[in-house]
Amino acid sequence: MSGLRLSSTGHTSRPWRIHEVAGDFRLEDVWLLPTPGGPDDLHHLVQQMADGEDGPHGGNPVGRFLFAVRWKLGALLGWDKQDSGVGGRVATLRDRLPDDLREGSQGPDLIGAPFTSVFQTHDEWAAEYANKTMHGVMHIGWVADGEGGYRGQMAVLVKPNGRLGSLYMLAIKPFRYAGVYPALMRSIAREWQENTARRTAC
């Protein structure tokens, strides 16, 4: 799984439109996704992630347990109240979009996770989530693999909410790398292979 993790320049060196929108967010992680495809296949990946029933834990029992603990803790501490999210504690990033992105496709919201789409282009999709601890962005780009093909790339950007948010991000970091990301990558790869086979057979 370590081979899929990229340096920060894997995201910052590319002319993504998200740089115009979330310049005050911190880049937390960058991952190469196991989703080989052609130049116009981002929309397949976006739909897969939006429709995925596994959710952010990737259907993995360990990941599912970690998220269950997280949601329970959030409920006890009031982290996830509606007024702490997008449109409550923080304004949506759609308010920052330049005219061409605002007038373009917003993209789908996620069924299995509390993310709301911000914008979607031919090679870029961003979705946001916020609670009392942070405001986060999941950014999916579609990049050439250097061998004539293309694949997805995921960046996670965060804006911690003060000291609480910084401590929260530090506390969950080991769990993200040990349980969440490995399960998510396996889930994405499995679904991509199944969906690609289904599209090819049609």
SEKOLTOR-682855 format. One line per 8 residues: their letters; for each residue x, y, z of N, C-alpha, C, O. Coordinates in steps of 0.05 Angstrom, whole numbers, plus 32768, in hexadecimal, padded with zeros to 4 digits. Example, Ala and Ser with C-alpha at 12.3 -4.5 7.8 and 13.67 -1.06 7.14 Angstrom:
BEGIN
AS	8108/7F8E/809C/80F6/7FA6/809C/8108/7FBE/809C/811D/7FBE/80A9  8101/7FD3/808E/8111/7FEB/808F/8102/8001/809D/810C/8017/80A1 $
END
This chain:
BEGIN
MSGLRLSS	8010/7FE8/8000/8000/8000/8000/8011/8019/8000/8009/802E/7FF6  802A/8017/800B/803B/802E/800C/8042/8038/7FF0/8048/8050/7FEC  8042/8025/7FDC/8049/802D/7FC1/8034/803F/7FB4/803A/804C/7FA0  801C/8041/7FC0/8007/8052/7FB5/8008/806E/7FC1/7FFA/8080/7FB6  8017/8072/7FD6/8018/808C/7FE2/802C/809D/7FD3/8042/8095/7FCD  8024/80B6/7FCE/8034/80C9/7FBE/803E/80DF/7FD0/8033/80E5/7FE5  8053/80EC/7FC7/805D/8104/7FD5/8049/811B/7FD0/8038/8119/7FBE  804B/8130/7FDF/8039/8146/7FDD/803A/8153/7FC1/8026/815E/7FB8 $
TGHTSRPW	8052/8152/7FB5/8054/815F/7F9A/8044/8150/7F85/803E/815B/7F70  803D/8137/7F8B/802C/8129/7F78/8011/8137/7F75/8003/8133/7F61  800A/8147/7F88/7FF1/8157/7F87/7FF7/8174/7F81/7FEB/8180/7F6F  800A/817F/7F90/800E/819C/7F8E/801B/81A5/7F73/8017/81BC/7F6B  8029/8192/7F65/8035/819A/7F4C/8022/819A/7F35/8029/81A3/7F1F  800A/8190/7F38/7FF7/818E/7F22/7FE5/81A7/7F23/7FDF/81B2/7F38  7FDC/81AF/7F0B/7FCC/81C8/7F0A/7FAE/81C3/7F10/7F9D/81CA/7F01  7FA9/81B6/7F27/7F8E/81B1/7F2E/7F7E/81CA/7F35/7F89/81DD/7F3F $
RIHEVAGD	7F65/81CA/7F2E/7F54/81E1/7F34/7F4E/81E4/7F52/7F48/81F9/7F5C  7F51/81CE/7F61/7F4C/81CF/7F7E/7F60/81E2/7F8B/7F59/81ED/7FA1  7F77/81E7/7F7F/7F8A/81FA/7F8B/7F7E/8216/7F8D/7F84/8225/7F9F  7F6D/821D/7F7A/7F60/8237/7F7A/7F4B/823A/7F90/7F45/8250/7F99  7F41/8223/7F98/7F29/8222/7FAA/7F31/821D/7FC7/7F25/8228/7FD9  7F45/820C/7FCC/7F4C/8204/7FE7/7F69/820A/7FED/7F77/81F9/7FF9  7F72/8221/7FE6/7F8E/8229/7FEB/7F95/822B/8009/7FAD/822A/8010  7F81/822E/801A/7F86/8230/8037/7F83/8216/8045/7F84/8215/805E $
FRLEDVWL	7F80/8200/8036/7F7F/81E5/8042/7F9A/81D8/8041/7FAB/81DF/8030  7F9F/81C6/8054/7FB9/81B8/8056/7FB6/819D/8048/7FA3/818F/804B  7FCA/8197/8038/7FCB/817D/802A/7FD4/8168/803E/7FEA/8169/8049  7FC2/8155/8043/7FC7/8140/8057/7FD3/8127/804A/7FE6/811C/8055  7FC8/811D/8034/7FD0/8104/8028/7FCC/8106/800A/7FBB/8114/8000  7FDD/80F6/7FFB/7FD9/80F3/7FDE/7FDD/80D6/7FD7/7FF1/80CA/7FDF  7FCA/80CA/7FC9/7FCB/80AE/7FC3/7FC6/80A9/7FA5/7FB5/80B6/7F99  7FD5/8096/7F99/7FCF/808D/7F7E/7FBA/8077/7F81/7FBE/8064/7F91 $
LPTPGGPD	7FA5/8078/7F72/7F90/8065/7F74/7F93/804E/7F61/7F9C/8052/7F4A  7F8C/8035/7F69/7F8F/801E/7F58/7F78/801C/7F44/7F68/8009/7F45  7F76/8030/7F32/7F5F/8032/7F20/7F69/8037/7F03/7F63/804D/7EF8  7F77/8025/7EF6/7F81/8029/7EDB/7F6A/802D/7EC7/7F56/801F/7EC9  7F6D/8040/7EB5/7F58/8045/7EA2/7F62/8057/7E8B/7F7A/805A/7E87  7F4E/8062/7E7C/7F55/8073/7E66/7F52/8091/7E6D/7F4C/8097/7E84  7F57/80A2/7E5A/7F58/80BF/7E60/7F3D/80CB/7E68/7F3C/80E1/7E74  7F27/80BE/7E62/7F0D/80CA/7E68/7EFD/80BB/7E7E/7EE5/80BC/7E7F $
DLHHLVQQ	7F0C/80AC/7E8F/7EFE/809A/7EA2/7EFA/80A5/7EBE/7EF1/8097/7ED0  7F01/80BF/7EC3/7EFD/80C9/7EDE/7EE0/80C6/7EE7/7EDB/80C0/7EFE  7ECD/80CB/7ED5/7EB1/80CB/7EDD/7EA9/80AF/7EE8/7E97/80AD/7EF8  7EB6/809A/7EDE/7EB0/807F/7EE8/7EB9/807C/7F05/7EAB/8071/7F16  7ED1/8087/7F0B/7EDB/8086/7F26/7ECA/8097/7F39/7EC5/808F/7F50  7EC3/80AF/7F30/7EB2/80C0/7F41/7E98/80B2/7F48/7E8F/80B2/7F5F  7E8B/80A6/7F34/7E71/8099/7F39/7E75/8081/7F4B/7E64/807B/7F5D  7E8B/8072/7F48/7E91/805C/7F5A/7E94/8065/7F77/7E89/8058/7F89 $
MADGEDGP	7EA2/807B/7F7B/7EA7/8084/7F96/7E8D/8090/7FA2/7E89/808E/7FBA  7E7D/809C/7F91/7E64/80A8/7F9B/7E50/8092/7FA2/7E41/8095/7FB5  7E4F/807D/7F92/7E3B/8067/7F96/7E44/8052/7FA9/7E34/8041/7FB2  7E5E/8051/7FAF/7E69/803A/7FBE/7E5B/8036/7FD9/7E59/8049/7FE9  7E52/801E/7FDD/7E44/8017/7FF6/7E58/8012/800D/7E50/8013/8024  7E71/800C/8006/7E85/8006/801B/7E8B/801E/802D/7E92/801A/8044  7E88/8036/8022/7E8D/804E/8031/7EAB/8052/8035/7EBB/8044/8028  7EB3/8065/8045/7ED0/806C/8048/7EE1/8056/8055/7EF9/8057/8053 $
HGGNPVGR	7ED4/8042/8062/7EE3/802D/806F/7EE9/8016/805B/7EF7/8003/8062  7EDF/8018/8042/7EE5/8004/802E/7ED9/7FE9/8033/7EE2/7FD5/8027  7EC6/7FE7/8045/7EB9/7FCD/804B/7ECA/7FBB/805C/7EC2/7FA5/8062  7EE1/7FC5/8065/7EF3/7FB5/8076/7EE9/7FB5/8093/7EE2/7FCA/809D  7EE9/7F9E/80A1/7EDF/7F9D/80BC/7EEE/7FB0/80CF/7EE2/7FBD/80E0  7F09/7FB1/80CC/7F19/7FC3/80DD/7F11/7FE0/80D8/7F0D/7FEF/80EA  7F10/7FE7/80BE/7F09/8002/80B6/7EED/8009/80C0/7EE8/801F/80C9  7EDA/7FF5/80BD/7EBF/7FFA/80C6/7EBE/7FFF/80E4/7EAF/8011/80ED $
FLFAVRWK	7ECE/7FF0/80F3/7ECF/7FF3/8110/7EDA/800F/8117/7ECF/801D/8129  7EF0/8017/810A/7EFC/8031/8110/7EE8/8048/810A/7EE6/805B/811A  7ED9/8046/80F4/7EC6/805B/80EE/7EAF/805A/8101/7EA4/806F/8108  7EA7/8043/810A/7E91/8041/811E/7E99/804F/8138/7E89/805D/8144  7EB2/804A/8140/7EBC/8057/8158/7EBD/8075/8154/7EB5/8085/8166  7EC6/807E/813C/7EC8/809A/8137/7EAD/80A8/8137/7EAA/80BD/8144  7E99/809B/812B/7E7E/80A8/812A/7E72/80A8/8146/7E64/80BB/814D  7E77/8093/8156/7E6C/8092/8172/7E79/80A8/8182/7E6C/80B6/8192 $
LGALLGWD	7E93/80AB/8180/7EA1/80C0/818E/7E98/80DC/8186/7E94/80EE/8196  7E94/80DF/816C/7E8A/80F9/8161/7E6E/80FF/816C/7E69/8117/8172  7E5D/80EB/816E/7E42/80F0/8179/7E44/80F8/8197/7E35/8109/819F  7E55/80EB/81A6/7E58/80F2/81C2/7E63/810E/81C7/7E5A/811C/81D9  7E75/8116/81B5/7E82/8130/81B9/7E76/8146/81A8/7E7E/815D/81A9  7E62/813F/8198/7E54/8154/8188/7E64/815E/8171/7E60/8174/8167  7E76/814D/8166/7E87/8156/8150/7E78/8158/8136/7E7F/8168/8125  7E63/8148/8132/7E57/8145/8118/7E3B/8151/8116/7E2B/8149/8105 $
KQDSGVGG	7E35/8163/8128/7E1B/8170/8126/7E18/8180/810C/7E2C/8189/8101  7E00/8182/8103/7DFB/818F/80E9/7E06/81AB/80E7/7E10/81B3/80D2  7E04/81BA/80FD/7E0E/81D6/80FC/7E2D/81D7/80FD/7E38/81ED/80FC  7E3A/81C0/8100/7E58/81BF/80FF/7E63/81B9/80E4/7E7B/81BA/80E0  7E51/81B3/80D1/7E5A/81AA/80B7/7E5A/81C0/80A2/7E59/81D8/80A8  7E5B/81B7/8089/7E5A/81C9/8072/7E3F/81D7/8071/7E2A/81CA/8073  7E3F/81F1/806F/7E27/8201/8070/7E1F/8209/808C/7E0C/8218/8090  7E2F/81FF/80A0/7E2A/8207/80BB/7E43/8215/80C6/7E46/822D/80C3 $
RVATLRDR	7E55/8205/80D2/7E6E/8211/80DC/7E7F/821D/80C6/7E8D/8231/80CA  7E7F/8210/80AF/7E8F/8219/8098/7E7E/821D/8080/7E6A/820E/807C  7E85/822F/806F/7E77/8233/8055/7E81/821E/8041/7E98/8216/8042  7E70/8216/802F/7E78/8204/801B/7E8D/8210/8008/7E8D/8228/8003  7E9F/81FF/7FFF/7EB3/8208/7FEC/7EA7/8210/7FD1/7EB5/821D/7FC1  7E8F/8208/7FCC/7E82/8211/7FB3/7E7F/822F/7FB2/7E7E/823B/7F9D  7E7F/823C/7FCA/7E7D/8259/7FCA/7E97/8266/7FC0/7E97/827E/7FB8  7EAD/8257/7FBF/7EC6/8262/7FB6/7ECB/825C/7F98/7EDF/8267/7F8D $
LPDDLREG	7EBB/824C/7F8B/7EC0/8243/7F70/7EC0/825A/7F5C/7EAF/826C/7F5E  7ED3/825B/7F49/7ED1/826E/7F33/7EB9/8267/7F22/7EAF/8251/7F24  7EB1/827A/7F12/7E98/8276/7F03/7E97/825D/7EF2/7E82/8250/7EF1  7EAD/8256/7EE5/7EAC/823F/7ED3/7EA8/8225/7EE2/7E9A/8213/7ED8  7EB3/8222/7EFA/7EAF/820A/7F0A/7E93/820A/7F16/7E86/81F5/7F18  7E8A/8221/7F1F/7E6F/8222/7F2B/7E59/821C/7F17/7E45/820F/7F1D  7E5E/8223/7EFE/7E4A/821E/7EE9/7E4D/8202/7EDD/7E3B/81F9/7ECE  7E63/81F4/7EE3/7E67/81D9/7ED9/7E5B/81C5/7EEB/7E4A/81CB/7EFC $
SQGPDLIG	7E62/81AC/7EE7/7E57/8196/7EF7/7E60/8197/7F14/7E78/819C/7F19  7E4E/8193/7F26/7E55/8192/7F42/7E5F/8176/7F4A/7E6F/8173/7F5C  7E55/8162/7F3C/7E5C/8147/7F42/7E49/813B/7F57/7E3A/814A/7F64  7E49/8121/7F5B/7E37/8114/7F6D/7E40/8114/7F8A/7E58/8115/7F90  7E2D/8115/7F9D/7E34/8112/7FB9/7E38/80F4/7FBF/7E2E/80E3/7FB0  7E46/80EE/7FD4/7E4C/80D2/7FDB/7E35/80C6/7FEB/7E2A/80D2/7FFE  7E2E/80AD/7FE4/7E19/809F/7FF3/7E23/8094/800D/7E16/8096/8022  7E3C/8089/800D/7E46/807B/8024/7E57/808C/8037/7E62/8081/804A $
APFTSVFQ	7E59/80A5/8032/7E6A/80B7/8043/7E5E/80D3/8041/7E52/80DA/802D  7E61/80E3/8057/7E55/80FD/8058/7E64/8113/8049/7E69/8128/8054  7E6B/810E/8030/7E78/8121/801F/7E65/812D/800B/7E54/8120/8000  7E68/8147/8006/7E58/8156/7FF2/7E6A/815F/7FDB/7E80/816A/7FE0  7E62/815A/7FC3/7E73/8162/7FAC/7E76/8180/7FAA/7E63/818F/7FB0  7E8D/8189/7FA2/7E93/81A5/7F9E/7E94/81AC/7F80/7E86/81BF/7F77  7EA3/819C/7F71/7EA3/81A0/7F53/7EAF/8187/7F46/7EBC/8177/7F53  7EA9/8184/7F2C/7EB4/816E/7F1D/7EBB/8178/7F01/7EAB/8186/7EF4 $
THDEWAAE	7ED2/8171/7EF7/7EDB/8177/7EDC/7EE2/815D/7ECE/7EDD/8147/7ED8  7EEE/815F/7EB6/7EF6/8147/7EA8/7F0B/8137/7EB6/7F0B/811E/7EB4  7F1C/8144/7EC6/7F32/8135/7ED3/7F34/813C/7EF1/7F49/8137/7EFD  7F1F/8146/7EFD/7F22/814F/7F19/7F06/814F/7F26/7EF2/8157/7F1A  7F06/8146/7F3F/7EED/8146/7F4F/7EF4/814C/7F6C/7F08/8142/7F77  7EE5/815D/7F79/7EE9/8163/7F95/7ECF/8161/7FA4/7EBA/816A/7F9B  7ED1/8156/7FBD/7EBA/8154/7FCE/7EC3/815D/7FEA/7EDA/8159/7FF2  7EB1/8168/7FFA/7EB9/8174/8014/7EA8/8168/802B/7E93/815D/8027 $
YANKTMHG	7EB4/816A/8043/7EA7/8161/805B/7EB1/8173/8072/7EC8/817A/8072  7EA0/8179/8085/7EA9/8188/809C/7E9A/817F/80B5/7E83/8176/80B4  7EA8/8182/80CB/7E9B/817E/80E6/7EA8/8192/80F9/7EB5/81A5/80F0  7EA5/818D/8112/7EB0/81A0/8126/7ECE/81A1/8127/7EDA/81B4/8130  7EDB/818B/811D/7EF8/8189/811F/7F07/8194/8106/7F1D/819D/8108  7EFA/8191/80EF/7F09/8198/80D6/7EF6/819C/80BF/7EDE/8195/80C0  7F01/81A7/80A9/7EF4/81A9/808F/7F06/819B/807C/7F1D/81A3/8079  7EFC/8186/806F/7F0D/8176/805E/7F04/8175/8041/7EEC/8179/803B $
VMHIGWVA	7F17/816F/802F/7F11/816C/8013/7F1D/8152/8009/7F35/814D/800E  7F0D/8142/7FFB/7F18/812B/7FED/7F1A/8134/7FD0/7F06/813A/7FC3  7F32/8133/7FC5/7F36/813C/7FA9/7F3F/8124/7F99/7F53/8117/7FA0  7F31/811E/7F83/7F38/8108/7F72/7F40/8114/7F57/7F30/8122/7F4A  7F58/810E/7F4E/7F62/8117/7F34/7F66/80FF/7F22/7F68/80E8/7F2B  7F66/8103/7F08/7F6B/80EE/7EF4/7F84/80F4/7EE6/7F86/8109/7ED8  7F98/80E3/7EE8/7FB3/80EA/7EDF/7FBE/80D4/7ECD/7FB7/80BD/7ECF  7FD0/80DD/7EBA/7FDE/80CA/7EA9/7FF2/80BA/7EBA/7FFF/80C4/7ECC $
DGEGGYRG	7FF4/809F/7EB4/8005/808E/7EC4/8022/808C/7EB9/8032/807D/7EC4  8027/809A/7EA2/8042/8098/7E96/8046/8080/7E85/805C/807D/7E79  8032/806F/7E82/8034/8057/7E72/801E/8056/7E5D/8017/8040/7E53  8012/806C/7E57/7FFD/806D/7E43/7FE1/806B/7E4F/7FCD/806D/7E40  7FDF/8067/7E68/7FC5/8064/7E75/7FC0/807B/7E89/7FCF/808E/7E8B  7FAA/8078/7E98/7FA3/808C/7EAC/7F99/807E/7EC5/7F92/8066/7EC5  7F99/808C/7EDB/7F8E/8082/7EF4/7F87/8099/7F07/7F8F/80AF/7F03  7F78/8092/7F1C/7F70/80A6/7F2F/7F86/80AD/7F43/7F99/809D/7F48 $
QMAVLVKP	7F83/80C4/7F4F/7F96/80CE/7F64/7F85/80DC/7F78/7F75/80EE/7F71  7F88/80D5/7F91/7F78/80E1/7FA7/7F89/80F2/7FB9/7F9E/80E9/7FC3  7F80/810A/7FBE/7F8D/811B/7FD2/7F79/8122/7FE8/7F61/8126/7FE2  7F82/8123/8000/7F71/812B/8017/7F7C/8146/8022/7F93/8148/802A  7F6B/815A/8022/7F72/8174/802C/7F61/817B/8044/7F49/8174/8045  7F6D/8187/8058/7F5F/818D/8071/7F64/81A9/807A/7F79/81B5/8075  7F51/81B3/8089/7F53/81CD/8096/7F4A/81C8/80B3/7F32/81CA/80B8  7F5C/81C1/80C5/7F54/81BC/80E1/7F47/81D4/80EE/7F4E/81EB/80E8 $
NGRLGSLY	7F35/81CE/8100/7F27/81E3/810F/7F35/81E8/8129/7F2F/81DC/813E  7F49/81F9/8129/7F58/8200/8141/7F68/81E9/814D/7F6F/81D6/813F  7F6D/81EB/8166/7F7D/81D7/8174/7F6F/81BC/8175/7F7C/81A7/8172  7F55/81BC/8179/7F46/81A3/8179/7F49/8194/815F/7F4E/817C/815F  7F47/81A3/8149/7F4A/8196/812F/7F66/818B/812A/7F69/8176/811F  7F7A/819A/8132/7F96/8191/812F/7F9B/8178/813F/7FA8/8165/8135  7F92/8177/8158/7F95/8160/8169/7F86/8148/815D/7F8F/8131/815E  7F6E/814D/8153/7F5E/8138/8147/7F6C/812C/812F/7F6D/8113/812D $
MLAIKPFR	7F77/813C/811D/7F84/8132/8105/7F9D/8122/810D/7FA3/810D/8101  7FAB/812A/8122/7FC2/811C/812B/7FBB/8101/8137/7FC8/80ED/8133  7FA4/8101/8146/7F9C/80E9/8154/7F93/80D3/8140/7F97/80BB/8145  7F85/80DB/812B/7F7A/80C7/8119/7F8F/80BE/8103/7F89/80AB/80F4  7FA5/80CB/8101/7FB8/80C5/80EC/7FC1/80A7/80EC/7FC1/809B/80D7  7FC9/809B/8103/7FD1/807F/8102/7FBA/806D/80F9/7FBF/8059/80EB  7FA1/8073/8100/7F8B/8062/80F8/7F85/8064/80DA/7F7D/8051/80CE  7F89/807C/80CF/7F85/8080/80B2/7F98/806E/80A3/7F90/8060/8090 $
YAGVYPAL	7FB2/806E/80AB/7FC6/805E/809C/7FC4/8041/80A1/7FCA/8030/8090  7FBC/8039/80BA/7FBC/801D/80C1/7FA2/800F/80B8/7FA3/7FF8/80B0  7F8C/801D/80B8/7F73/8010/80B2/7F62/801C/809B/7F58/800D/808B  7F60/8036/809A/7F4E/8043/8088/7F58/8042/806B/7F4A/8038/8059  7F70/804C/8066/7F7A/804E/804B/7F7F/8033/803E/7F77/802F/8027  7F8B/801F/804C/7F8E/8005/803F/7F74/7FF8/8037/7F71/7FED/8021  7F60/7FFA/8048/7F45/7FEF/8042/7F38/7FFE/802B/7F2C/7FF2/8019  7F3B/8018/802B/7F30/8029/8015/7F3C/8022/7FFA/7F2E/801F/7FE7 $
MRSIAREW	7F57/801F/7FFA/7F64/8019/7FE0/7F5C/7FFE/7FD6/7F57/7FFB/7FBE  7F5A/7FEA/7FE7/7F51/7FD0/7FDE/7F35/7FD0/7FD4/7F2E/7FC4/7FBF  7F24/7FE0/7FE1/7F08/7FE2/7FD8/7F06/7FF0/7FBD/7EF7/7FE7/7FAC  7F15/8006/7FBA/7F14/8014/7FA1/7F1E/8002/7F8A/7F12/8002/7F74  7F34/7FF4/7F8F/7F3F/7FE2/7F7A/7F2B/7FCC/7F72/7F27/7FC7/7F5B  7F1F/7FC0/7F86/7F0C/7FAA/7F81/7EF4/7FB4/7F71/7EEC/7FA8/7F5D  7EE8/7FCA/7F7A/7ED1/7FD5/7F6C/7ED9/7FDE/7F4F/7EC9/7FDA/7F3D  7EF0/7FEA/7F4C/7EF9/7FF3/7F32/7EFB/7FDB/7F1E/7EF2/7FDD/7F08 $
QENTARRT	7F08/7FC6/7F28/7F0B/7FAE/7F17/7EF0/7FA2/7F0F/7EEB/7F9B/7EF8  7EDE/7FA1/7F23/7EC3/7F96/7F1D/7EB4/7FA8/7F0A/7EA7/7F9E/7EF7  7EB5/7FC2/7F0E/7EA6/7FD4/7EFD/7EB2/7FD5/7EE1/7EA4/7FD7/7ECD  7ECD/7FD4/7EDF/7EDA/7FD4/7EC4/7ED2/7FBB/7EB5/7ECC/7FBC/7E9D  7ED2/7FA4/7EC2/7ECA/7F8B/7EB5/7EAD/7F8C/7EAC/7EA6/7F82/7E96  7E9C/7F99/7EBC/7E80/7F9C/7EB5/7E7C/7FAE/7E9C/7E6D/7FA8/7E8A  7E8B/7FC4/7E9C/7E89/7FD7/7E85/7E94/7FCA/7E6C/7E89/7FCE/7E56  7EA9/7FBA/7E6E/7EB5/7FAD/7E57/7EA3/7F98/7E4B/7EA2/7F94/7E33 $
AC	7E94/7F8B/7E5D/7E82/7F76/7E54/7E69/7F80/7E46/7E5C/7F72/7E37  7E63/7F9A/7E4A/7E4A/7FA5/7E3E/7E4E/7FAB/7E21/7E3B/7FB4/7E13 $
END
